[in-house]
Amino acid sequence: LSKEEEAAVGKDDLEVRREDQDKINKFSRLHQREMLLEDDLKSRAKEKEDLDEISNELELADEDEKVP
């Protein structure tokens, strides 16, 4: 619909074409997937940071041990 047609039709009466609804649904699914992947990435980055920190601590602990 053109902007003039949309203005002529009441907002409550506006119908969405099936093709447009399919695109909206696809966008919604992809957006939700993106949000889940971003959360997973943040979680994995935090886990990597923690593991790197633990690894560094272990290396320092090994250096501090006295060799008989």
All heavy atoms as TSV, in Angstrom:
chain	resi	resn	atom	element	x	y	z
A	1	LEU	N	N	0.832	-1.192	0.000
A	1	LEU	CA	C	0.000	0.000	0.000
A	1	LEU	C	C	0.868	1.244	0.000
A	1	LEU	O	O	1.904	1.292	0.641
A	1	LEU	CB	C	-0.879	0.022	1.245
A	1	LEU	CG	C	-1.948	-1.061	1.402
A	1	LEU	CD1	C	-2.619	-0.935	2.749
A	1	LEU	CD2	C	-2.945	-1.017	0.307
A	2	SER	N	N	0.382	2.242	-0.687
A	2	SER	CA	C	1.102	3.512	-0.681
A	2	SER	C	C	0.766	4.260	0.604
A	2	SER	O	O	-0.170	3.903	1.321
A	2	SER	CB	C	0.710	4.349	-1.895
A	2	SER	OG	O	-0.628	4.792	-1.760
A	3	LYS	N	N	1.502	5.301	0.876
A	3	LYS	CA	C	1.239	6.085	2.088
A	3	LYS	C	C	-0.166	6.703	2.052
A	3	LYS	O	O	-0.825	6.790	3.070
A	3	LYS	CB	C	2.303	7.155	2.263
A	3	LYS	CG	C	3.672	6.570	2.557
A	3	LYS	CD	C	4.576	7.631	3.102
A	3	LYS	CE	C	5.959	7.099	3.300
A	3	LYS	NZ	N	6.133	6.299	4.473
A	4	GLU	N	N	-0.596	7.105	0.859
A	4	GLU	CA	C	-1.931	7.685	0.736
A	4	GLU	C	C	-2.991	6.630	1.038
A	4	GLU	O	O	-3.985	6.896	1.712
A	4	GLU	CB	C	-2.151	8.266	-0.666
A	4	GLU	CG	C	-1.284	9.463	-0.991
A	4	GLU	CD	C	0.132	9.082	-1.406
A	4	GLU	OE1	O	0.359	7.940	-1.874
A	4	GLU	OE2	O	1.035	9.916	-1.241
A	5	GLU	N	N	-2.767	5.420	0.542
A	5	GLU	CA	C	-3.722	4.340	0.785
A	5	GLU	C	C	-3.759	3.975	2.271
A	5	GLU	O	O	-4.817	3.705	2.822
A	5	GLU	CB	C	-3.371	3.113	-0.048
A	5	GLU	CG	C	-3.589	3.298	-1.537
A	5	GLU	CD	C	-3.068	2.146	-2.365
A	5	GLU	OE1	O	-2.058	1.527	-1.955
A	5	GLU	OE2	O	-3.661	1.866	-3.411
A	6	GLU	N	N	-2.589	3.961	2.895
A	6	GLU	CA	C	-2.537	3.659	4.322
A	6	GLU	C	C	-3.273	4.729	5.121
A	6	GLU	O	O	-3.970	4.426	6.081
A	6	GLU	CB	C	-1.076	3.570	4.794
A	6	GLU	CG	C	-0.375	2.325	4.341
A	6	GLU	CD	C	1.077	2.276	4.809
A	6	GLU	OE1	O	1.456	3.087	5.679
A	6	GLU	OE2	O	1.821	1.429	4.308
A	7	ALA	N	N	-3.129	5.983	4.722
A	7	ALA	CA	C	-3.790	7.078	5.431
A	7	ALA	C	C	-5.303	6.991	5.249
A	7	ALA	O	O	-6.066	7.319	6.152
A	7	ALA	CB	C	-3.265	8.417	4.945
A	8	ALA	N	N	-5.738	6.543	4.072
A	8	ALA	CA	C	-7.167	6.446	3.787
A	8	ALA	C	C	-7.810	5.316	4.584
A	8	ALA	O	O	-8.978	5.386	4.944
A	8	ALA	CB	C	-7.392	6.238	2.297
A	9	VAL	N	N	-7.043	4.265	4.864
A	9	VAL	CA	C	-7.561	3.117	5.606
A	9	VAL	C	C	-7.313	3.369	7.086
A	9	VAL	O	O	-6.242	3.816	7.476
A	9	VAL	CB	C	-6.841	1.821	5.156
A	9	VAL	CG1	C	-7.291	0.648	5.987
A	9	VAL	CG2	C	-7.061	1.569	3.686
A	10	GLY	N	N	-8.301	3.080	7.923
A	10	GLY	CA	C	-8.102	3.225	9.366
A	10	GLY	C	C	-7.010	2.267	9.830
A	10	GLY	O	O	-6.860	1.177	9.291
A	11	LYS	N	N	-6.233	2.661	10.818
A	11	LYS	CA	C	-5.116	1.817	11.278
A	11	LYS	C	C	-5.597	0.462	11.762
A	11	LYS	O	O	-4.912	-0.529	11.612
A	11	LYS	CB	C	-4.329	2.532	12.366
A	11	LYS	CG	C	-3.561	3.708	11.836
A	11	LYS	CD	C	-2.678	4.319	12.889
A	11	LYS	CE	C	-1.903	5.476	12.280
A	11	LYS	NZ	N	-0.963	6.053	13.187
A	12	ASP	N	N	-6.784	0.396	12.352
A	12	ASP	CA	C	-7.310	-0.879	12.824
A	12	ASP	C	C	-7.751	-1.766	11.664
A	12	ASP	O	O	-7.824	-2.976	11.801
A	12	ASP	CB	C	-8.495	-0.660	13.768
A	12	ASP	CG	C	-8.067	0.032	15.052
A	12	ASP	OD1	O	-6.878	-0.074	15.419
A	12	ASP	OD2	O	-8.927	0.673	15.693
A	13	ASP	N	N	-8.060	-1.136	10.513
A	13	ASP	CA	C	-8.561	-1.890	9.362
A	13	ASP	C	C	-7.452	-2.315	8.414
A	13	ASP	O	O	-7.726	-2.990	7.425
A	13	ASP	CB	C	-9.567	-1.039	8.587
A	13	ASP	CG	C	-10.784	-0.703	9.428
A	13	ASP	OD1	O	-11.108	-1.503	10.330
A	13	ASP	OD2	O	-11.394	0.349	9.186
A	14	LEU	N	N	-6.239	-1.936	8.680
A	14	LEU	CA	C	-5.133	-2.236	7.782
A	14	LEU	C	C	-4.845	-3.720	7.784
A	14	LEU	O	O	-4.668	-4.335	8.835
A	14	LEU	CB	C	-3.879	-1.463	8.228
A	14	LEU	CG	C	-2.667	-1.576	7.326
A	14	LEU	CD1	C	-2.981	-0.995	5.950
A	14	LEU	CD2	C	-1.492	-0.836	7.936
A	15	GLU	N	N	-4.810	-4.308	6.606
A	15	GLU	CA	C	-4.523	-5.731	6.480
A	15	GLU	C	C	-3.082	-5.908	6.035
A	15	GLU	O	O	-2.566	-5.124	5.254
A	15	GLU	CB	C	-5.464	-6.373	5.465
A	15	GLU	CG	C	-6.900	-6.420	5.942
A	15	GLU	CD	C	-7.794	-7.165	4.968
A	15	GLU	OE1	O	-7.279	-8.006	4.211
A	15	GLU	OE2	O	-8.988	-6.883	4.979
A	16	VAL	N	N	-2.473	-6.956	6.534
A	16	VAL	CA	C	-1.092	-7.259	6.179
A	16	VAL	C	C	-1.122	-8.408	5.171
A	16	VAL	O	O	-1.774	-9.428	5.410
A	16	VAL	CB	C	-0.277	-7.666	7.429
A	16	VAL	CG1	C	1.134	-8.049	7.048
A	16	VAL	CG2	C	-0.288	-6.541	8.444
A	17	ARG	N	N	-0.436	-8.216	4.072
A	17	ARG	CA	C	-0.374	-9.282	3.071
A	17	ARG	C	C	0.385	-10.470	3.643
A	17	ARG	O	O	1.263	-10.319	4.487
A	17	ARG	CB	C	0.332	-8.793	1.810
A	17	ARG	CG	C	-0.437	-7.739	1.052
A	17	ARG	CD	C	0.257	-7.343	-0.216
A	17	ARG	NE	N	1.606	-6.862	0.095
A	17	ARG	CZ	C	2.605	-6.790	-0.773
A	17	ARG	NH1	N	2.436	-7.162	-2.008
A	17	ARG	NH2	N	3.777	-6.330	-0.411
A	18	ARG	N	N	0.054	-11.646	3.187
A	18	ARG	CA	C	0.691	-12.873	3.667
A	18	ARG	C	C	2.206	-12.812	3.458
A	18	ARG	O	O	2.979	-13.206	4.323
A	18	ARG	CB	C	0.089	-14.084	2.939
A	18	ARG	CG	C	0.648	-15.391	3.391
A	18	ARG	CD	C	0.175	-15.682	4.791
A	18	ARG	NE	N	0.913	-16.825	5.311
A	18	ARG	CZ	C	1.024	-17.092	6.580
A	18	ARG	NH1	N	0.432	-16.328	7.468
A	18	ARG	NH2	N	1.695	-18.122	6.982
A	19	GLU	N	N	2.618	-12.319	2.311
A	19	GLU	CA	C	4.052	-12.203	1.994
A	19	GLU	C	C	4.755	-11.305	3.012
A	19	GLU	O	O	5.840	-11.629	3.500
A	19	GLU	CB	C	4.207	-11.631	0.590
A	19	GLU	CG	C	5.638	-11.401	0.162
A	19	GLU	CD	C	5.717	-10.750	-1.210
A	19	GLU	OE1	O	4.742	-10.798	-1.978
A	19	GLU	OE2	O	6.782	-10.189	-1.505
A	20	ASP	N	N	4.124	-10.180	3.348
A	20	ASP	CA	C	4.710	-9.264	4.325
A	20	ASP	C	C	4.737	-9.894	5.713
A	20	ASP	O	O	5.722	-9.749	6.453
A	20	ASP	CB	C	3.947	-7.946	4.365
A	20	ASP	CG	C	4.115	-7.135	3.085
A	20	ASP	OD1	O	5.133	-7.333	2.393
A	20	ASP	OD2	O	3.225	-6.316	2.791
A	21	GLN	N	N	3.660	-10.604	6.072
A	21	GLN	CA	C	3.624	-11.264	7.382
A	21	GLN	C	C	4.706	-12.327	7.478
A	21	GLN	O	O	5.353	-12.475	8.511
A	21	GLN	CB	C	2.250	-11.889	7.639
A	21	GLN	CG	C	2.117	-12.454	9.039
A	21	GLN	CD	C	2.269	-11.398	10.128
A	21	GLN	OE1	O	1.617	-10.361	10.081
A	21	GLN	NE2	N	3.123	-11.646	11.094
A	22	ASP	N	N	4.931	-13.056	6.381
A	22	ASP	CA	C	5.999	-14.066	6.360
A	22	ASP	C	C	7.361	-13.414	6.575
A	22	ASP	O	O	8.208	-13.941	7.300
A	22	ASP	CB	C	5.989	-14.850	5.048
A	22	ASP	CG	C	4.798	-15.779	4.923
A	22	ASP	OD1	O	4.151	-16.072	5.962
A	22	ASP	OD2	O	4.504	-16.220	3.796
A	23	LYS	N	N	7.566	-12.256	5.951
A	23	LYS	CA	C	8.830	-11.531	6.128
A	23	LYS	C	C	8.984	-11.045	7.567
A	23	LYS	O	O	10.078	-11.107	8.131
A	23	LYS	CB	C	8.920	-10.355	5.154
A	23	LYS	CG	C	9.113	-10.778	3.717
A	23	LYS	CD	C	9.156	-9.579	2.793
A	23	LYS	CE	C	9.316	-9.998	1.349
A	23	LYS	NZ	N	9.333	-8.834	0.447
A	24	ILE	N	N	7.885	-10.565	8.138
A	24	ILE	CA	C	7.918	-10.110	9.538
A	24	ILE	C	C	8.259	-11.275	10.454
A	24	ILE	O	O	9.102	-11.155	11.360
A	24	ILE	CB	C	6.565	-9.475	9.931
A	24	ILE	CG1	C	6.372	-8.162	9.189
A	24	ILE	CG2	C	6.477	-9.266	11.437
A	24	ILE	CD1	C	4.956	-7.604	9.275
A	25	ASN	N	N	7.629	-12.416	10.215
A	25	ASN	CA	C	7.881	-13.605	11.035
A	25	ASN	C	C	9.325	-14.077	10.894
A	25	ASN	O	O	9.968	-14.440	11.889
A	25	ASN	CB	C	6.922	-14.729	10.657
A	25	ASN	CG	C	5.492	-14.419	11.015
A	25	ASN	OD1	O	5.214	-13.511	11.793
A	25	ASN	ND2	N	4.573	-15.162	10.436
A	26	LYS	N	N	9.835	-14.077	9.662
A	26	LYS	CA	C	11.222	-14.496	9.437
A	26	LYS	C	C	12.182	-13.559	10.163
A	26	LYS	O	O	13.127	-14.004	10.818
A	26	LYS	CB	C	11.533	-14.520	7.937
A	26	LYS	CG	C	12.928	-14.995	7.625
A	26	LYS	CD	C	13.184	-15.068	6.136
A	26	LYS	CE	C	14.594	-15.549	5.857
A	26	LYS	NZ	N	14.868	-15.638	4.420
A	27	PHE	N	N	11.933	-12.256	10.049
A	27	PHE	CA	C	12.772	-11.283	10.738
A	27	PHE	C	C	12.741	-11.528	12.244
A	27	PHE	O	O	13.785	-11.504	12.902
A	27	PHE	CB	C	12.311	-9.854	10.439
A	27	PHE	CG	C	13.033	-8.824	11.258
A	27	PHE	CD1	C	14.285	-8.376	10.876
A	27	PHE	CD2	C	12.484	-8.321	12.433
A	27	PHE	CE1	C	14.969	-7.445	11.646
A	27	PHE	CE2	C	13.157	-7.388	13.203
A	27	PHE	CZ	C	14.394	-6.947	12.801
A	28	SER	N	N	11.567	-11.773	12.780
A	28	SER	CA	C	11.420	-12.004	14.210
A	28	SER	C	C	12.219	-13.228	14.652
A	28	SER	O	O	12.927	-13.196	15.664
A	28	SER	CB	C	9.946	-12.185	14.564
A	28	SER	OG	O	9.796	-12.439	15.930
A	29	ARG	N	N	12.127	-14.320	13.885
A	29	ARG	CA	C	12.886	-15.532	14.218
A	29	ARG	C	C	14.390	-15.277	14.151
A	29	ARG	O	O	15.144	-15.686	15.047
A	29	ARG	CB	C	12.513	-16.675	13.281
A	29	ARG	CG	C	11.155	-17.279	13.536
A	29	ARG	CD	C	10.948	-18.562	12.740
A	29	ARG	NE	N	11.174	-18.405	11.315
A	29	ARG	CZ	C	10.244	-18.036	10.429
A	29	ARG	NH1	N	9.024	-17.757	10.833
A	29	ARG	NH2	N	10.556	-17.934	9.145
A	30	LEU	N	N	14.831	-14.601	13.097
A	30	LEU	CA	C	16.264	-14.326	12.942
A	30	LEU	C	C	16.764	-13.384	14.030
A	30	LEU	O	O	17.874	-13.557	14.551
A	30	LEU	CB	C	16.545	-13.740	11.557
A	30	LEU	CG	C	16.366	-14.706	10.386
A	30	LEU	CD1	C	16.499	-13.967	9.064
A	30	LEU	CD2	C	17.350	-15.859	10.468
A	31	HIS	N	N	15.951	-12.407	14.387
A	31	HIS	CA	C	16.340	-11.471	15.439
A	31	HIS	C	C	16.460	-12.201	16.781
A	31	HIS	O	O	17.421	-11.973	17.529
A	31	HIS	CB	C	15.315	-10.341	15.539
A	31	HIS	CG	C	15.633	-9.338	16.584
A	31	HIS	ND1	N	16.682	-8.454	16.473
A	31	HIS	CD2	C	15.072	-9.078	17.784
A	31	HIS	CE1	C	16.740	-7.699	17.546
A	31	HIS	NE2	N	15.768	-8.064	18.365
A	32	GLN	N	N	15.497	-13.067	17.065
A	32	GLN	CA	C	15.545	-13.844	18.309
A	32	GLN	C	C	16.791	-14.727	18.331
A	32	GLN	O	O	17.469	-14.835	19.349
A	32	GLN	CB	C	14.280	-14.703	18.447
A	32	GLN	CG	C	14.218	-15.481	19.729
A	32	GLN	CD	C	14.133	-14.601	20.960
A	32	GLN	OE1	O	13.616	-13.499	20.926
A	32	GLN	NE2	N	14.654	-15.074	22.056
A	33	ARG	N	N	17.098	-15.345	17.196
A	33	ARG	CA	C	18.298	-16.194	17.105
A	33	ARG	C	C	19.561	-15.367	17.322
A	33	ARG	O	O	20.490	-15.794	18.019
A	33	ARG	CB	C	18.346	-16.882	15.740
A	33	ARG	CG	C	19.503	-17.816	15.594
A	33	ARG	CD	C	19.407	-18.625	14.334
A	33	ARG	NE	N	20.586	-19.462	14.213
A	33	ARG	CZ	C	21.188	-19.709	13.067
A	33	ARG	NH1	N	20.699	-19.229	11.946
A	33	ARG	NH2	N	22.258	-20.460	13.032
A	34	GLU	N	N	19.582	-14.171	16.743
A	34	GLU	CA	C	20.735	-13.281	16.925
A	34	GLU	C	C	20.925	-12.944	18.402
A	34	GLU	O	O	22.050	-12.969	18.911
A	34	GLU	CB	C	20.545	-12.003	16.118
A	34	GLU	CG	C	21.696	-11.023	16.305
A	34	GLU	CD	C	21.441	-9.669	15.675
A	34	GLU	OE1	O	20.275	-9.330	15.400
A	34	GLU	OE2	O	22.418	-8.937	15.484
A	35	MET	N	N	19.841	-12.638	19.092
A	35	MET	CA	C	19.928	-12.296	20.513
A	35	MET	C	C	20.462	-13.485	21.320
A	35	MET	O	O	21.321	-13.313	22.198
A	35	MET	CB	C	18.558	-11.879	21.072
A	35	MET	CG	C	17.981	-10.610	20.474
A	35	MET	SD	S	18.940	-9.143	20.890
A	35	MET	CE	C	19.755	-8.834	19.336
A	36	LEU	N	N	19.990	-14.686	21.010
A	36	LEU	CA	C	20.473	-15.881	21.717
A	36	LEU	C	C	21.958	-16.120	21.434
A	36	LEU	O	O	22.721	-16.453	22.347
A	36	LEU	CB	C	19.661	-17.107	21.304
A	36	LEU	CG	C	18.208	-17.136	21.774
A	36	LEU	CD1	C	17.467	-18.310	21.138
A	36	LEU	CD2	C	18.131	-17.198	23.288
A	37	LEU	N	N	22.365	-15.938	20.180
A	37	LEU	CA	C	23.775	-16.135	19.831
A	37	LEU	C	C	24.667	-15.084	20.491
A	37	LEU	O	O	25.783	-15.400	20.927
A	37	LEU	CB	C	23.954	-16.119	18.311
A	37	LEU	CG	C	23.390	-17.326	17.573
A	37	LEU	CD1	C	23.447	-17.098	16.058
A	37	LEU	CD2	C	24.117	-18.599	17.959
A	38	GLU	N	N	24.191	-13.845	20.570
A	38	GLU	CA	C	24.975	-12.798	21.236
A	38	GLU	C	C	25.133	-13.113	22.723
A	38	GLU	O	O	26.219	-12.930	23.284
A	38	GLU	CB	C	24.322	-11.435	21.045
A	38	GLU	CG	C	24.522	-10.864	19.659
A	38	GLU	CD	C	23.865	-9.509	19.468
A	38	GLU	OE1	O	23.191	-9.016	20.394
A	38	GLU	OE2	O	24.030	-8.946	18.374
A	39	ASP	N	N	24.065	-13.592	23.358
A	39	ASP	CA	C	24.152	-13.976	24.768
A	39	ASP	C	C	25.139	-15.126	24.951
A	39	ASP	O	O	25.937	-15.127	25.895
A	39	ASP	CB	C	22.781	-14.378	25.313
A	39	ASP	CG	C	21.852	-13.192	25.488
A	39	ASP	OD1	O	22.343	-12.045	25.473
A	39	ASP	OD2	O	20.631	-13.420	25.636
A	40	ASP	N	N	25.076	-16.097	24.039
A	40	ASP	CA	C	25.993	-17.237	24.106
A	40	ASP	C	C	27.436	-16.776	23.916
A	40	ASP	O	O	28.340	-17.226	24.624
A	40	ASP	CB	C	25.614	-18.269	23.039
A	40	ASP	CG	C	26.414	-19.543	23.145
A	40	ASP	OD1	O	26.564	-20.068	24.273
A	40	ASP	OD2	O	26.910	-20.027	22.103
A	41	LEU	N	N	27.650	-15.872	22.983
A	41	LEU	CA	C	28.996	-15.346	22.735
A	41	LEU	C	C	29.538	-14.620	23.963
A	41	LEU	O	O	30.700	-14.808	24.347
A	41	LEU	CB	C	28.975	-14.408	21.529
A	41	LEU	CG	C	30.306	-13.793	21.126
A	41	LEU	CD1	C	31.318	-14.871	20.750
A	41	LEU	CD2	C	30.111	-12.815	19.975
A	42	LYS	N	N	28.700	-13.800	24.604
A	42	LYS	CA	C	29.127	-13.098	25.812
A	42	LYS	C	C	29.488	-14.090	26.914
A	42	LYS	O	O	30.482	-13.917	27.620
A	42	LYS	CB	C	28.026	-12.155	26.297
A	42	LYS	CG	C	27.838	-10.941	25.432
A	42	LYS	CD	C	26.680	-10.093	25.923
A	42	LYS	CE	C	26.383	-8.960	24.962
A	42	LYS	NZ	N	25.193	-8.199	25.369
A	43	SER	N	N	28.678	-15.127	27.044
A	43	SER	CA	C	28.917	-16.139	28.065
A	43	SER	C	C	30.239	-16.866	27.804
A	43	SER	O	O	31.032	-17.086	28.717
A	43	SER	CB	C	27.761	-17.140	28.084
A	43	SER	OG	O	28.023	-18.200	28.951
A	44	ARG	N	N	30.465	-17.214	26.550
A	44	ARG	CA	C	31.708	-17.919	26.201
A	44	ARG	C	C	32.931	-17.019	26.348
A	44	ARG	O	O	34.005	-17.476	26.746
A	44	ARG	CB	C	31.620	-18.484	24.791
A	44	ARG	CG	C	30.651	-19.653	24.699
A	44	ARG	CD	C	30.477	-20.132	23.285
A	44	ARG	NE	N	29.425	-21.107	23.190
A	44	ARG	CZ	C	29.626	-22.375	22.857
A	44	ARG	NH1	N	30.831	-22.802	22.576
A	44	ARG	NH2	N	28.613	-23.205	22.785
A	45	ALA	N	N	32.779	-15.739	26.041
A	45	ALA	CA	C	33.889	-14.795	26.200
A	45	ALA	C	C	34.247	-14.669	27.678
A	45	ALA	O	O	35.442	-14.634	28.033
A	45	ALA	CB	C	33.524	-13.439	25.612
A	46	LYS	N	N	33.231	-14.619	28.533
A	46	LYS	CA	C	33.469	-14.547	29.984
A	46	LYS	C	C	34.158	-15.814	30.471
A	46	LYS	O	O	35.100	-15.759	31.270
A	46	LYS	CB	C	32.132	-14.331	30.706
A	46	LYS	CG	C	32.228	-14.389	32.205
A	46	LYS	CD	C	32.938	-13.189	32.783
A	46	LYS	CE	C	32.793	-13.188	34.293
A	46	LYS	NZ	N	34.047	-13.069	34.977
A	47	GLU	N	N	33.692	-16.975	29.983
A	47	GLU	CA	C	34.297	-18.244	30.376
A	47	GLU	C	C	35.759	-18.298	29.930
A	47	GLU	O	O	36.637	-18.727	30.680
A	47	GLU	CB	C	33.518	-19.398	29.759
A	47	GLU	CG	C	34.036	-20.762	30.166
A	47	GLU	CD	C	33.230	-21.898	29.570
A	47	GLU	OE1	O	32.239	-21.641	28.848
A	47	GLU	OE2	O	33.596	-23.049	29.828
A	48	LYS	N	N	36.042	-17.835	28.703
A	48	LYS	CA	C	37.426	-17.820	28.201
A	48	LYS	C	C	38.288	-16.905	29.064
A	48	LYS	O	O	39.416	-17.258	29.418
A	48	LYS	CB	C	37.468	-17.352	26.746
A	48	LYS	CG	C	38.884	-17.328	26.182
A	48	LYS	CD	C	38.913	-16.686	24.825
A	48	LYS	CE	C	40.297	-16.613	24.237
A	48	LYS	NZ	N	41.280	-15.919	25.027
A	49	GLU	N	N	37.753	-15.743	29.405
A	49	GLU	CA	C	38.492	-14.809	30.248
A	49	GLU	C	C	38.823	-15.448	31.597
A	49	GLU	O	O	39.954	-15.332	32.085
A	49	GLU	CB	C	37.649	-13.549	30.453
A	49	GLU	CG	C	38.328	-12.459	31.237
A	49	GLU	CD	C	37.428	-11.237	31.390
A	49	GLU	OE1	O	36.833	-10.802	30.395
A	49	GLU	OE2	O	37.323	-10.747	32.523
A	50	ASP	N	N	37.842	-16.136	32.181
A	50	ASP	CA	C	38.066	-16.805	33.464
A	50	ASP	C	C	39.116	-17.901	33.345
A	50	ASP	O	O	39.991	-18.035	34.212
A	50	ASP	CB	C	36.756	-17.399	33.998
A	50	ASP	CG	C	35.753	-16.334	34.406
A	50	ASP	OD1	O	36.155	-15.157	34.555
A	50	ASP	OD2	O	34.567	-16.683	34.562
A	51	LEU	N	N	39.049	-18.683	32.265
A	51	LEU	CA	C	40.021	-19.756	32.067
A	51	LEU	C	C	41.428	-19.206	31.826
A	51	LEU	O	O	42.412	-19.775	32.322
A	51	LEU	CB	C	39.597	-20.656	30.906
A	51	LEU	CG	C	38.364	-21.516	31.162
A	51	LEU	CD1	C	37.933	-22.219	29.877
A	51	LEU	CD2	C	38.619	-22.530	32.265
A	52	ASP	N	N	41.535	-18.111	31.079
A	52	ASP	CA	C	42.839	-17.477	30.860
A	52	ASP	C	C	43.420	-16.997	32.192
A	52	ASP	O	O	44.619	-17.151	32.453
A	52	ASP	CB	C	42.720	-16.293	29.897
A	52	ASP	CG	C	42.516	-16.727	28.458
A	52	ASP	OD1	O	42.772	-17.910	28.144
A	52	ASP	OD2	O	42.092	-15.877	27.645
A	53	GLU	N	N	42.568	-16.430	33.029
A	53	GLU	CA	C	43.014	-15.943	34.335
A	53	GLU	C	C	43.501	-17.108	35.208
A	53	GLU	O	O	44.546	-17.014	35.855
A	53	GLU	CB	C	41.869	-15.199	35.029
A	53	GLU	CG	C	42.280	-14.521	36.303
A	53	GLU	CD	C	41.142	-13.708	36.899
A	53	GLU	OE1	O	40.365	-13.101	36.151
A	53	GLU	OE2	O	41.061	-13.692	38.143
A	54	ILE	N	N	42.747	-18.197	35.204
A	54	ILE	CA	C	43.148	-19.382	35.985
A	54	ILE	C	C	44.456	-19.950	35.455
A	54	ILE	O	O	45.344	-20.322	36.233
A	54	ILE	CB	C	42.032	-20.446	35.950
A	54	ILE	CG1	C	40.834	-19.956	36.741
A	54	ILE	CG2	C	42.528	-21.781	36.487
A	54	ILE	CD1	C	39.592	-20.806	36.582
A	55	SER	N	N	44.592	-19.985	34.139
A	55	SER	CA	C	45.819	-20.491	33.532
A	55	SER	C	C	47.028	-19.653	33.961
A	55	SER	O	O	48.085	-20.192	34.307
A	55	SER	CB	C	45.687	-20.484	32.011
A	55	SER	OG	O	46.873	-20.891	31.402
A	56	ASN	N	N	46.858	-18.339	33.949
A	56	ASN	CA	C	47.950	-17.451	34.376
A	56	ASN	C	C	48.293	-17.670	35.849
A	56	ASN	O	O	49.470	-17.659	36.224
A	56	ASN	CB	C	47.570	-15.994	34.128
A	56	ASN	CG	C	47.568	-15.640	32.662
A	56	ASN	OD1	O	48.222	-16.292	31.847
A	56	ASN	ND2	N	46.806	-14.624	32.308
A	57	GLU	N	N	47.269	-17.854	36.668
A	57	GLU	CA	C	47.503	-18.113	38.094
A	57	GLU	C	C	48.285	-19.414	38.288
A	57	GLU	O	O	49.183	-19.487	39.128
A	57	GLU	CB	C	46.176	-18.178	38.850
A	57	GLU	CG	C	45.477	-16.844	38.991
A	57	GLU	CD	C	46.229	-15.873	39.886
A	57	GLU	OE1	O	46.875	-16.305	40.857
A	57	GLU	OE2	O	46.166	-14.656	39.604
A	58	LEU	N	N	47.937	-20.436	37.527
A	58	LEU	CA	C	48.653	-21.714	37.641
A	58	LEU	C	C	50.109	-21.582	37.193
A	58	LEU	O	O	51.005	-22.168	37.804
A	58	LEU	CB	C	47.946	-22.798	36.826
A	58	LEU	CG	C	46.618	-23.290	37.391
A	58	LEU	CD1	C	45.939	-24.224	36.401
A	58	LEU	CD2	C	46.825	-23.982	38.726
A	59	GLU	N	N	50.338	-20.813	36.135
A	59	GLU	CA	C	51.715	-20.594	35.682
A	59	GLU	C	C	52.526	-19.878	36.757
A	59	GLU	O	O	53.689	-20.224	37.008
A	59	GLU	CB	C	51.722	-19.790	34.387
A	59	GLU	CG	C	51.266	-20.570	33.177
A	59	GLU	CD	C	51.206	-19.713	31.924
A	59	GLU	OE1	O	51.752	-18.584	31.922
A	59	GLU	OE2	O	50.614	-20.184	30.937
A	60	LEU	N	N	51.929	-18.892	37.393
A	60	LEU	CA	C	52.621	-18.163	38.452
A	60	LEU	C	C	52.876	-19.070	39.653
A	60	LEU	O	O	53.938	-18.989	40.281
A	60	LEU	CB	C	51.814	-16.943	38.880
A	60	LEU	CG	C	51.729	-15.814	37.856
A	60	LEU	CD1	C	50.775	-14.727	38.344
A	60	LEU	CD2	C	53.105	-15.228	37.569
A	61	ALA	N	N	51.929	-19.929	39.950
A	61	ALA	CA	C	52.100	-20.845	41.080
A	61	ALA	C	C	53.237	-21.827	40.801
A	61	ALA	O	O	54.014	-22.158	41.694
A	61	ALA	CB	C	50.809	-21.601	41.350
A	62	ASP	N	N	53.343	-22.281	39.556
A	62	ASP	CA	C	54.427	-23.195	39.182
A	62	ASP	C	C	55.786	-22.512	39.312
A	62	ASP	O	O	56.768	-23.128	39.724
A	62	ASP	CB	C	54.252	-23.699	37.745
A	62	ASP	CG	C	53.150	-24.723	37.615
A	62	ASP	OD1	O	52.704	-25.256	38.656
A	62	ASP	OD2	O	52.722	-24.995	36.475
A	63	GLU	N	N	55.879	-21.240	38.985
A	63	GLU	CA	C	57.126	-20.504	39.073
A	63	GLU	C	C	57.545	-20.297	40.524
A	63	GLU	O	O	58.732	-20.237	40.840
A	63	GLU	CB	C	56.997	-19.145	38.377
A	63	GLU	CG	C	56.882	-19.243	36.877
A	63	GLU	CD	C	56.630	-17.899	36.221
A	63	GLU	OE1	O	56.583	-16.870	36.938
A	63	GLU	OE2	O	56.449	-17.870	35.002
A	64	ASP	N	N	56.582	-20.184	41.413
A	64	ASP	CA	C	56.866	-19.926	42.813
A	64	ASP	C	C	57.350	-21.178	43.564
A	64	ASP	O	O	57.993	-21.083	44.607
A	64	ASP	CB	C	55.627	-19.385	43.536
A	64	ASP	CG	C	55.290	-17.978	43.065
A	64	ASP	OD1	O	56.190	-17.314	42.496
A	64	ASP	OD2	O	54.153	-17.533	43.293
A	65	GLU	N	N	57.050	-22.366	43.014
A	65	GLU	CA	C	57.475	-23.595	43.706
A	65	GLU	C	C	58.991	-23.742	43.621
A	65	GLU	O	O	59.599	-23.478	42.591
A	65	GLU	CB	C	56.810	-24.811	43.039
A	65	GLU	CG	C	55.331	-24.922	43.324
A	65	GLU	CD	C	54.722	-26.170	42.682
A	65	GLU	OE1	O	55.473	-27.060	42.258
A	65	GLU	OE2	O	53.490	-26.214	42.598
A	66	LYS	N	N	59.552	-24.170	44.728
A	66	LYS	CA	C	61.005	-24.354	44.779
A	66	LYS	C	C	61.365	-25.755	44.265
A	66	LYS	O	O	60.683	-26.722	44.556
A	66	LYS	CB	C	61.521	-24.199	46.192
A	66	LYS	CG	C	61.332	-22.805	46.735
A	66	LYS	CD	C	61.857	-22.675	48.135
A	66	LYS	CE	C	61.631	-21.252	48.626
A	66	LYS	NZ	N	62.069	-21.095	49.999
A	67	VAL	N	N	62.406	-25.815	43.471
A	67	VAL	CA	C	62.873	-27.084	42.931
A	67	VAL	C	C	63.934	-27.623	43.898
A	67	VAL	O	O	64.900	-26.929	44.205
A	67	VAL	CB	C	63.464	-26.911	41.518
A	67	VAL	CG1	C	63.991	-28.221	40.985
A	67	VAL	CG2	C	62.446	-26.305	40.583
A	68	PRO	N	N	63.768	-28.867	44.379
A	68	PRO	CA	C	64.744	-29.408	45.339
A	68	PRO	C	C	66.092	-29.721	44.722
A	68	PRO	O	O	66.312	-29.879	43.607
A	68	PRO	CB	C	64.078	-30.682	45.846
A	68	PRO	CG	C	62.973	-30.990	44.916
A	68	PRO	CD	C	62.680	-29.762	44.141
